Amino acid sequence: MTSKTINLPEGISAKIEYGTLYFEETKKENTRFEYEISTDIELFVPESGISIVIKEEKEIKKNTKDKIYFYIKDGKKFKVRNRRVGDKFSPCGMNGTKKLSDFFTDLKIPVSMRELIPILTYDDDIVWVVGKRADRRFSVGEKLMSAEVTERRGN
């Protein structure tokens, strides 16, 4: 068993996940979020406390935890959202596809935090699990793009 939760008085719960003890407010409804994002315009995602900017690039400099480069074909929309049931992607460095839920389990990300991890999509395909892994299907294409996140708190 990887987690155990007990509800305490005053709307507090104590949870042990992957050997770490967490205290948090008793869980409310899961928050689903989804935002359309245009290139060259910064989007703030209040649910995860990050801002993200997507830009067209001329050359690849260096992927980091906070910035990736990827290729697209024109005419589709970018969105930033949290996970959905049945999400799959093809992580760089792995063969085949992987369920997002299994990917989070492999990284030992606590269940309570998985809903807050932003996911960049292009035409509903996962491009980047922000800060974790990019999808290898976007490593070739017509137009070079970058996505960069910065952590922010509040507006």
C-alpha positions in Angstrom: 0.0 0.0 0.0 1.4 3.4 -1.0 -0.9 5.7 0.9 -3.1 5.9 4.0 -5.4 8.7 5.0 -7.2 9.5 8.3 -9.6 12.4 8.8 -9.0 14.5 11.8 -11.3 17.1 13.5 -11.7 20.7 12.1 -11.5 19.6 8.5 -7.9 18.4 8.5 -6.6 15.1 7.2 -3.3 13.3 7.8 -2.0 11.2 4.9 1.1 9.1 4.4 2.1 8.7 0.8 5.4 7.1 -0.3 6.7 7.3 3.2 6.0 11.1 3.7 3.4 12.5 6.1 1.2 15.3 4.9 -1.4 17.4 6.7 -4.0 19.1 4.6 -7.5 20.4 4.5 -10.0 17.7 4.0 -10.2 17.2 0.3 -12.9 19.1 -1.6 -14.1 18.3 -5.1 -11.3 17.7 -7.6 -10.6 20.9 -9.5 -10.7 20.5 -13.3 -9.0 23.2 -15.3 -8.4 23.9 -18.9 -7.2 27.1 -20.6 -6.6 27.8 -24.3 -3.3 29.5 -24.8 -2.0 31.6 -27.7 1.6 32.0 -28.7 3.6 34.9 -27.3 1.0 35.6 -24.6 1.7 34.6 -21.0 -0.9 32.5 -19.3 -1.2 32.3 -15.5 -2.6 29.0 -14.2 -3.9 29.7 -10.7 -4.5 26.1 -9.8 -0.8 25.2 -10.1 0.7 28.6 -9.5 2.7 28.8 -12.8 2.8 31.0 -15.8 3.5 29.6 -19.2 4.5 31.2 -22.5 4.7 29.4 -25.9 6.9 31.0 -28.6 8.0 30.2 -32.1 11.8 29.6 -32.2 14.6 29.6 -34.8 16.9 27.2 -33.1 17.1 24.9 -30.1 19.2 26.1 -27.2 18.7 23.7 -24.3 15.8 21.9 -22.7 15.5 22.4 -19.0 13.0 21.4 -16.4 11.3 24.8 -17.0 11.6 25.0 -20.8 11.2 22.6 -23.7 11.5 22.8 -27.5 9.1 20.9 -29.7 7.8 20.8 -33.3 4.2 21.3 -34.5 2.2 21.5 -37.7 0.1 24.7 -38.1 -3.6 25.1 -37.5 -4.3 23.5 -34.2 -4.9 24.9 -30.7 -2.7 24.8 -27.5 -4.3 24.2 -24.2 -3.1 23.9 -20.6 -5.1 21.6 -18.4 -4.8 19.0 -15.7 -5.1 15.3 -16.2 -8.1 13.4 -17.5 -9.1 9.8 -17.1 -7.5 7.7 -19.8 -4.7 10.2 -20.7 -1.8 8.6 -22.5 1.4 9.9 -24.0 4.7 8.8 -25.4 7.4 10.0 -23.0 10.8 10.9 -24.4 13.3 8.2 -23.4 10.7 5.4 -23.4 9.2 3.1 -26.1 5.5 3.0 -26.7 2.8 4.9 -24.8 2.2 5.2 -21.1 -0.9 6.0 -19.1 -0.4 9.3 -17.3 -1.6 7.7 -14.1 1.1 5.0 -14.4 3.7 7.7 -15.2 2.8 9.6 -12.0 2.9 6.4 -10.0 6.4 5.6 -11.4 7.6 9.1 -10.3 6.0 8.6 -6.9 3.9 11.8 -7.2 1.3 11.8 -4.4 -2.3 11.3 -5.6 -3.3 14.6 -4.0 -0.8 16.5 -6.1 -1.5 14.9 -9.5 -4.6 17.1 -10.2 -2.4 20.2 -9.9 0.3 19.3 -12.5 -0.3 21.3 -15.7 -0.3 19.5 -19.0 0.4 21.3 -22.3 -1.6 19.9 -25.2 -1.7 20.5 -28.9 -4.9 19.4 -30.7 -5.7 17.4 -27.5 -2.4 15.4 -27.7 -0.1 15.8 -24.7 3.0 17.7 -25.6 4.5 18.2 -22.1 3.7 17.1 -18.6 5.0 20.4 -17.3 8.3 20.0 -15.4 8.3 16.2 -15.8 8.5 14.9 -19.4 7.8 15.8 -23.0 6.1 13.6 -25.6 8.6 12.2 -28.2 6.0 12.5 -31.0 6.7 16.3 -31.0 10.4 15.9 -31.6 10.1 16.3 -35.4 7.8 18.5 -37.4 7.4 21.7 -39.4 7.6 24.5 -36.9 10.0 24.8 -33.9 8.3 26.0 -30.8 9.2 26.5 -27.1 7.2 26.4 -23.9 8.6 28.0 -20.8 7.1 28.1 -17.3 7.8 30.3 -14.3 6.5 29.7 -10.9 4.3 32.4 -9.4 2.0 32.7 -6.5 -1.1 34.8 -6.8 -1.9 37.1 -9.8 
